Amino acid sequence: MLRQLSLAIALAVGTVAAAPVFAQAAAPAAPAAATQGQGPEQIVQTISDDLAKAIEGHQAELKNDKEKLIAVIDDTFLPHFDIDYASILVLGQNAVKATPQQRERFAKAFYNSITHRYAEGLLNYTRGRVKVLPFSGDLNNKRTVVRTQVMLDDGKSVSVDYAFRKSASGDWKAYDVIIEGISYITNYRNQVDAEIKKEGLDKLTADLESKGAGAIDEMKQDTGGAQGGAGK
């Protein structure tokens, strides 16, 4: 079952990618301006549709060129996610002690590593994999959750929810992903905190920059594995 969760994990962690933008993306998604004025539910549906357009028919090409695959994730997800806010939440109390430059460097290194760790899971994505559930309740500018169901190859489904907040510019931005009730932010905050206590923020960031996805795996091993399925 954990292996079958790779698609859901890829969809979730890929959403907070911070890799550089590559112009050679296989099928560029619609610009962020296309979602201006949309609510969180509509944004998630747009991301789902744009991802299908970018992946379908390009699997072989993207499998052989990982940077193009990363570019697809970047173009599709990044405009809709609050990377800075998510980074602060992952750092937790360590964010208070860090300088703005340290936080920025960590965010880029960490999310780039996460994206490379799980990107290939997106190659299995096809139209209709994600079902956006009807939104109920009132919009909360600080935290509004959009619930989705991701279909797995065996016909089972996994709950993947997205937490949104309204940015200073007035646009809705996602900042957390919850897989089967397990928060992406909380899951990695525990691992990051353990590593910072052991070797410091700058050393952790340098490891993420030099080792990439390998540093994520090492973090999981050092802390006895991620809590719950989100880090498997």
C-alpha positions in Angstrom: 0.0 0.0 0.0 2.8 2.4 0.8 4.2 2.0 -2.7 0.8 2.6 -4.2 0.7 5.9 -2.3 3.6 7.3 -4.4 1.2 9.1 -6.8 -0.6 10.8 -4.0 2.7 11.7 -2.3 4.1 13.1 -5.6 1.0 15.2 -6.2 1.2 16.5 -2.6 4.9 17.3 -2.2 5.2 18.4 -5.8 2.9 21.2 -5.0 5.4 23.0 -2.9 8.2 22.8 -5.5 10.8 25.6 -5.4 12.9 24.5 -8.4 14.0 27.1 -10.9 11.7 27.8 -13.8 12.8 26.0 -17.0 11.5 27.3 -20.3 11.7 23.8 -21.9 8.6 22.5 -20.1 6.8 19.9 -22.2 3.5 21.6 -22.2 3.4 25.0 -20.4 0.5 25.4 -18.1 -1.8 28.4 -18.1 -0.2 31.5 -16.5 -1.1 32.3 -12.9 -3.1 35.3 -14.1 -5.7 32.8 -15.4 -6.6 31.9 -11.8 -6.8 35.4 -10.5 -10.1 35.9 -8.7 -10.6 32.1 -8.4 -11.4 30.6 -5.0 -9.4 27.7 -3.5 -11.7 25.0 -4.9 -11.4 26.4 -8.5 -7.6 26.7 -8.2 -7.2 23.0 -7.2 -9.4 22.0 -10.2 -7.3 24.2 -12.5 -4.1 22.6 -11.2 -5.5 19.2 -11.8 -6.5 20.0 -15.4 -3.3 21.8 -16.2 -1.3 18.9 -14.9 -3.1 16.4 -17.1 -2.4 18.6 -20.1 1.3 18.8 -19.3 1.8 15.1 -18.5 -0.4 13.2 -21.0 1.4 12.2 -24.1 4.8 13.3 -22.7 5.5 10.5 -20.2 8.4 9.0 -22.1 10.0 12.3 -22.8 9.6 13.5 -19.2 10.9 10.2 -17.8 14.2 10.7 -19.7 14.5 14.4 -18.8 13.9 14.9 -15.1 14.5 18.7 -15.4 11.6 19.0 -17.8 9.5 17.0 -15.4 10.5 19.4 -12.6 9.6 22.3 -14.9 6.1 20.9 -15.4 5.6 20.8 -11.6 7.1 24.2 -11.3 4.8 25.8 -13.9 1.7 24.0 -12.8 1.9 24.3 -9.0 4.3 26.9 -7.9 2.3 30.0 -8.8 -0.5 28.8 -6.5 1.6 28.0 -3.4 3.0 30.3 -0.6 6.5 28.9 -0.4 7.8 31.5 2.1 4.9 30.8 4.6 5.2 27.1 4.2 9.0 27.3 4.8 8.5 29.2 8.0 6.0 26.5 9.2 8.4 23.7 8.4 11.2 25.4 10.3 8.8 26.0 13.3 10.6 27.7 16.2 13.9 27.6 14.2 12.5 30.2 11.8 12.6 32.8 14.6 16.3 32.3 15.0 17.1 32.2 11.3 17.8 35.3 9.2 15.7 36.1 6.1 18.6 34.9 4.0 18.8 31.6 5.8 15.1 31.0 5.5 15.1 31.8 1.8 18.1 29.5 1.1 16.6 26.7 3.2 13.2 27.0 1.4 14.8 26.7 -2.1 17.0 23.8 -1.1 14.4 21.9 0.9 11.6 22.0 -1.6 13.9 21.4 -4.5 15.0 18.2 -2.8 11.4 17.2 -2.0 10.4 17.7 -5.6 13.2 15.6 -7.0 12.5 12.9 -4.5 8.9 12.4 -5.6 8.7 13.9 -9.1 8.6 10.6 -11.0 5.4 9.6 -9.3 3.7 12.3 -11.4 4.4 10.3 -14.6 1.5 8.0 -13.7 -0.9 11.0 -13.5 -3.8 10.9 -15.9 -6.9 13.0 -16.3 -9.5 12.2 -13.7 -7.0 10.9 -11.1 -8.0 13.8 -8.8 -11.6 14.4 -7.8 -12.1 17.8 -6.1 -14.9 17.4 -3.5 -17.6 20.1 -3.2 -16.6 22.8 -0.8 -18.8 23.4 2.2 -18.7 26.2 4.8 -17.4 29.7 4.7 -14.0 30.8 3.3 -11.5 31.6 6.0 -8.7 34.0 4.9 -6.3 32.3 7.3 -7.1 28.6 6.7 -9.5 27.1 4.1 -9.2 23.4 3.3 -10.0 22.0 -0.1 -10.6 18.2 0.0 -9.8 15.9 -2.9 -9.6 12.2 -3.6 -6.7 10.7 -5.6 -7.4 7.5 -7.4 -4.7 4.8 -7.2 -3.9 2.1 -9.7 -5.8 -0.5 -7.7 -9.0 1.5 -7.7 -8.7 2.7 -4.1 -8.6 6.3 -3.2 -6.5 8.5 -1.0 -7.5 11.7 0.7 -5.3 14.6 -0.3 -6.4 17.9 1.1 -4.9 21.4 0.5 -4.8 24.2 3.1 -5.1 27.7 1.6 -4.7 31.2 3.0 -5.3 34.5 1.4 -2.0 36.3 0.5 -1.2 40.0 1.0 -2.0 40.5 -2.7 -5.5 39.1 -2.2 -4.9 35.8 -4.1 -5.5 32.4 -2.5 -2.3 30.4 -2.0 -1.9 26.9 -0.7 0.6 26.3 2.0 0.0 22.8 3.4 -1.0 19.4 2.0 -2.6 16.7 4.2 -2.5 13.1 3.0 -4.8 10.8 4.8 -5.0 13.2 7.7 -1.2 13.7 8.0 0.1 17.2 7.5 3.0 17.7 5.1 4.2 20.6 7.2 4.0 18.7 10.6 5.6 15.6 9.1 8.7 17.4 7.8 8.9 19.9 10.7 9.7 17.1 13.1 12.5 15.8 10.8 13.9 19.2 10.1 13.9 20.2 13.8 15.8 17.0 14.7 18.5 17.7 12.0 18.9 21.3 13.0 19.4 20.3 16.6 22.0 17.9 15.5 24.0 19.9 13.0 22.5 23.4 12.6 20.4 25.0 9.9 23.3 26.0 7.6 24.7 22.5 7.6 21.3 21.0 6.9 20.7 23.5 4.1 24.1 22.7 2.6 23.4 19.0 2.7 20.1 19.6 0.9 21.8 21.6 -1.8 24.6 19.1 -2.4 22.7 15.8 -1.9 19.2 16.8 -3.0 16.7 14.0 -2.6 19.4 11.9 -0.9 19.4 14.3 2.0 15.6 13.8 2.4 16.2 10.1 2.7 19.0 10.5 5.2 16.8 12.8 7.3 14.1 10.1 7.4 16.6 7.4 8.4 18.2 9.6 11.1 14.8 10.3 12.7 13.5 6.7 12.4 11.4 7.5 9.3 8.7 10.0 8.6 5.7 9.9 10.8 2.8 8.3 9.0 2.6 7.7 5.3 3.3 11.1 4.0 7.0 10.7 4.1 7.3 7.1 2.8 
